[in-house]
Amino acid sequence: MPEYDAFGREIGEDTLAGWRSGASPQPAPQPAQEPEPAAPAPSPRPAVAAATGSVTAGDPLGPASAASAPRAVVRAPRRRRRPKLRWVFLLVGAWVAFRVVSGVTGEVRDAIRDIDLPAVTMPTPEASAVAPTGLGAGSLLRPAAFERALAELRGREIGRIQSLRLAPERIDVSLLTRRGTLVSGQIPAGGELRRFSESGAGFGALDTIPYARIDTAAPRRLVRAAAERLGRPATRIDYLVATYTSGELTWGAYFKGGAIFLADARGRVTRRVS
């Protein structure tokens, strides 16, 4: 068996013999090596179940590697929300209720419009007291009260009487001024003259009633005689009207219910009109 030196050379071998002869040294033959067996191809790793996290059999990494591998997040598809039928029913019911309430409100509004409410007026001091009727106390048809009212008109010196309407509770009068205008006014029972308005000029040719031709007792006389003919009380009288035509003064008595009587200047009944 050959021996080797410290450098791994065989003792007695001439290591420079190849360089001296000029021939290229031949490499020592290498022993034939057997081919290494090919490694088996790794089988594909089964997908990790998203829901249960189980690993398919045959995984070379085993359960531990499957647990350490990142899990794929699988999102379930969003479900499109649909309106529930109960909300549809609620909306339909609300709409029907609104239409019913609107119809009822409209009918109530129309009914209220059709109601005629009585006009409310603030009572005057004179109207707050009980208004006189017929020939009772305070009535302007009585001679003393009628005379005081005529004195009130004459004392104002507004003009002459052009028309005169006499009722138990008031006198409505139209006065012709010197300018040819007409002034309308009213005297309530127990009160003074209220002047309302004045017209334009141009009425100077109208007939007027002289104060001296008015008999203050004529109204009471006429009402008593006409009420007796009707067979009704004097409280049924509504008003009297004085008319002055061609120098003659006449009276007309108008009762509630439509009866009309005519009388002369002294209040004596001449005929019944209706």
VMD Tcl script that draws the C-alpha trace (Angstrom):
set ca {
  {0.00 0.00 0.00}
  {1.54 3.40 -1.02}
  {2.50 5.94 1.58}
  {1.76 9.65 1.32}
  {3.64 12.63 2.60}
  {2.23 15.55 4.57}
  {1.01 17.23 1.35}
  {-0.96 14.19 0.23}
  {1.63 13.15 -2.42}
  {2.70 9.58 -2.86}
  {6.23 9.04 -1.57}
  {8.69 8.32 -4.47}
  {6.41 9.81 -7.14}
  {8.03 12.34 -9.50}
  {5.49 15.14 -9.62}
  {7.46 17.11 -12.28}
  {7.79 14.27 -14.73}
  {4.91 15.52 -16.83}
  {6.32 19.05 -17.16}
  {9.66 17.72 -18.29}
  {8.38 15.64 -21.20}
  {6.07 18.49 -22.48}
  {3.02 16.34 -22.45}
  {-0.04 17.65 -20.80}
  {-0.88 15.82 -17.72}
  {-3.90 13.57 -17.90}
  {-6.38 13.88 -15.20}
  {-6.85 10.93 -13.08}
  {-9.91 8.95 -13.98}
  {-12.84 9.65 -11.73}
  {-14.98 6.87 -10.54}
  {-18.40 6.75 -12.17}
  {-21.12 8.31 -10.05}
  {-24.53 6.91 -9.91}
  {-27.30 9.40 -10.84}
  {-29.21 10.76 -7.90}
  {-32.87 9.81 -7.84}
  {-35.19 12.72 -8.84}
  {-37.11 14.28 -5.99}
  {-40.83 13.70 -6.21}
  {-42.79 16.77 -7.40}
  {-44.78 18.34 -4.60}
  {-48.44 17.76 -4.95}
  {-50.62 20.93 -5.15}
  {-51.74 22.19 -1.75}
  {-55.47 21.85 -1.33}
  {-57.49 25.00 -0.74}
  {-58.33 25.86 2.80}
  {-62.04 25.57 3.51}
  {-63.29 29.03 4.37}
  {-66.13 27.89 6.49}
  {-64.68 24.94 8.48}
  {-60.87 25.49 8.21}
  {-60.22 21.73 7.46}
  {-57.26 20.52 5.33}
  {-57.60 17.92 2.57}
  {-55.82 14.58 3.14}
  {-52.46 14.17 1.43}
  {-51.12 17.65 2.29}
  {-47.35 17.17 2.79}
  {-47.21 20.05 5.23}
  {-49.73 18.46 7.50}
  {-52.32 20.08 9.75}
  {-49.78 22.37 11.38}
  {-48.72 23.99 8.10}
  {-52.38 24.40 7.09}
  {-53.15 26.21 10.32}
  {-50.13 28.54 9.89}
  {-50.98 29.36 6.24}
  {-52.99 32.56 5.69}
  {-56.67 31.90 5.16}
  {-58.39 33.33 2.12}
  {-61.23 35.64 3.14}
  {-64.35 34.69 1.24}
  {-67.12 37.34 1.38}
  {-70.66 36.31 0.79}
  {-72.38 38.36 -1.94}
  {-74.53 41.21 -0.61}
  {-78.20 40.60 -0.67}
  {-80.20 43.40 -2.22}
  {-82.72 44.62 0.28}
  {-86.27 44.71 -0.92}
  {-89.03 46.79 0.68}
  {-91.17 44.70 2.87}
  {-94.78 44.31 2.03}
  {-95.92 45.70 5.38}
  {-94.31 49.08 4.64}
  {-96.12 49.15 1.31}
  {-99.40 48.44 3.08}
  {-98.69 51.15 5.68}
  {-97.99 53.74 2.98}
  {-101.15 52.83 1.08}
  {-103.20 53.01 4.29}
  {-101.73 56.40 5.20}
  {-102.56 57.76 1.75}
  {-106.15 56.53 1.95}
  {-106.55 58.03 5.44}
  {-105.17 61.37 4.21}
  {-107.67 61.46 1.32}
  {-110.56 60.65 3.65}
  {-109.57 63.32 6.17}
  {-109.07 65.88 3.40}
  {-112.51 65.15 1.99}
  {-114.18 65.45 5.39}
  {-112.33 68.72 6.09}
  {-113.44 70.16 2.76}
  {-117.06 69.24 3.41}
  {-116.93 70.82 6.88}
  {-115.36 73.98 5.44}
  {-118.08 74.22 2.78}
  {-120.77 73.67 5.40}
  {-119.34 76.44 7.57}
  {-119.31 78.82 4.61}
  {-122.97 78.12 3.97}
  {-123.92 79.11 7.52}
  {-125.21 82.66 7.75}
  {-123.96 84.11 10.99}
  {-125.89 87.04 12.41}
  {-124.11 90.37 12.24}
  {-122.85 91.52 15.60}
  {-123.06 95.26 16.20}
  {-121.97 97.21 19.22}
  {-125.01 98.73 20.90}
  {-125.15 102.50 21.18}
  {-126.11 104.14 24.48}
  {-129.58 104.80 23.11}
  {-130.01 101.27 21.73}
  {-128.86 99.68 24.99}
  {-132.13 100.83 26.56}
  {-135.41 99.22 25.60}
  {-136.64 100.88 22.39}
  {-140.12 102.38 22.71}
  {-142.98 100.86 20.70}
  {-146.43 102.08 19.66}
  {-147.68 104.90 21.82}
  {-145.87 103.76 24.98}
  {-143.54 105.73 27.21}
  {-140.74 107.50 25.36}
  {-142.36 107.02 21.94}
  {-141.83 109.88 19.49}
  {-145.46 109.38 18.33}
  {-146.64 111.04 21.51}
  {-147.25 114.81 21.17}
  {-144.77 115.98 23.82}
  {-141.87 113.88 22.49}
  {-142.65 114.85 18.89}
  {-142.73 118.52 19.77}
  {-139.31 118.35 21.48}
  {-137.80 116.68 18.42}
  {-139.18 119.38 16.11}
  {-137.74 122.04 18.39}
  {-134.35 120.33 18.14}
  {-134.50 120.45 14.34}
  {-135.63 124.05 14.17}
  {-133.06 125.21 16.69}
  {-130.17 123.88 14.59}
  {-131.13 126.26 11.76}
  {-129.86 123.86 9.15}
  {-132.80 124.23 6.80}
  {-136.42 123.40 6.13}
  {-137.89 119.90 6.34}
  {-138.01 118.27 2.94}
  {-138.96 114.72 4.08}
  {-139.94 113.29 7.46}
  {-140.17 109.67 8.60}
  {-141.53 109.24 12.12}
  {-141.22 105.99 14.16}
  {-141.67 105.31 17.88}
  {-137.89 104.98 18.38}
  {-136.45 107.61 15.96}
  {-137.02 110.34 13.36}
  {-135.29 110.23 9.96}
  {-135.25 113.64 8.30}
  {-133.90 115.39 5.21}
  {-133.32 119.16 5.44}
  {-133.07 121.58 2.48}
  {-130.43 124.22 3.08}
  {-130.29 127.76 1.60}
  {-127.49 126.58 -0.71}
  {-129.85 124.08 -2.31}
  {-128.25 121.04 -0.71}
  {-129.89 118.25 1.26}
  {-128.64 117.28 4.71}
  {-129.69 113.89 6.08}
  {-129.95 113.32 9.84}
  {-131.59 111.32 12.58}
  {-133.02 112.01 16.03}
  {-133.31 109.00 18.38}
  {-135.93 108.88 21.09}
  {-134.75 111.09 23.93}
  {-131.61 112.13 21.97}
  {-130.24 114.89 19.77}
  {-129.83 115.33 16.02}
  {-127.17 113.26 14.30}
  {-125.99 114.75 11.05}
  {-124.98 112.13 8.48}
  {-124.24 113.62 5.04}
  {-124.85 116.57 2.70}
  {-125.53 116.38 -1.03}
  {-124.44 118.73 -3.76}
  {-126.38 121.83 -4.78}
  {-129.31 121.81 -7.19}
  {-132.30 120.86 -5.00}
  {-133.58 124.34 -4.25}
  {-136.85 123.81 -6.17}
  {-138.09 120.94 -3.97}
  {-141.16 121.40 -1.75}
  {-140.56 121.66 1.99}
  {-142.81 121.23 5.04}
  {-143.30 124.40 7.08}
  {-142.83 123.83 10.80}
  {-146.06 125.73 11.46}
  {-148.12 123.26 9.41}
  {-147.12 120.24 11.51}
  {-149.65 119.16 14.14}
  {-147.71 117.31 16.85}
  {-150.88 115.47 17.99}
  {-151.68 114.13 14.50}
  {-149.45 111.03 14.69}
  {-151.01 109.72 17.90}
  {-154.52 110.41 16.59}
  {-153.84 108.56 13.34}
  {-152.29 105.49 15.02}
  {-155.17 105.07 17.45}
  {-157.84 105.33 14.72}
  {-156.04 102.98 12.30}
  {-155.30 100.37 15.00}
  {-158.97 100.40 16.00}
  {-160.02 99.73 12.42}
  {-157.53 96.86 12.13}
  {-158.59 95.42 15.44}
  {-154.95 95.27 16.55}
  {-152.95 97.03 19.26}
  {-151.08 100.28 18.55}
  {-147.79 98.43 19.08}
  {-148.24 97.04 15.54}
  {-147.42 100.45 14.03}
  {-144.09 100.50 12.19}
  {-143.64 104.13 11.07}
  {-145.39 107.25 9.66}
  {-144.42 109.46 6.70}
  {-145.30 113.14 6.27}
  {-145.79 114.44 2.69}
  {-146.28 118.04 1.61}
  {-147.72 118.50 -1.91}
  {-149.41 121.58 -3.41}
  {-149.67 123.21 0.00}
  {-151.34 120.19 1.58}
  {-149.84 118.07 4.38}
  {-150.83 114.41 4.51}
  {-149.78 111.45 6.65}
  {-149.28 107.81 5.78}
  {-149.35 105.13 8.52}
  {-147.54 101.85 7.82}
  {-148.31 98.90 10.11}
  {-146.36 95.68 10.57}
  {-147.90 93.08 8.32}
  {-148.51 95.44 5.35}
  {-151.60 97.53 6.31}
  {-151.39 101.20 5.13}
  {-153.68 104.11 6.04}
  {-153.79 107.70 4.78}
  {-154.81 110.70 6.89}
  {-155.02 114.50 6.64}
  {-152.83 117.06 8.43}
  {-154.79 116.57 11.68}
  {-154.36 112.81 11.64}
  {-157.90 111.86 10.66}
  {-158.04 108.69 8.57}
  {-159.17 109.37 4.99}
  {-158.80 105.86 3.52}
  {-157.04 102.51 3.79}
  {-154.66 101.68 1.00}
  {-153.93 98.03 1.85}
}
mol new
graphics top color blue
foreach p $ca { graphics top sphere $p radius 0.5 }
foreach p [lrange $ca 0 end-1] q [lrange $ca 1 end] { graphics top cylinder $p $q radius 0.2 }
display resetview
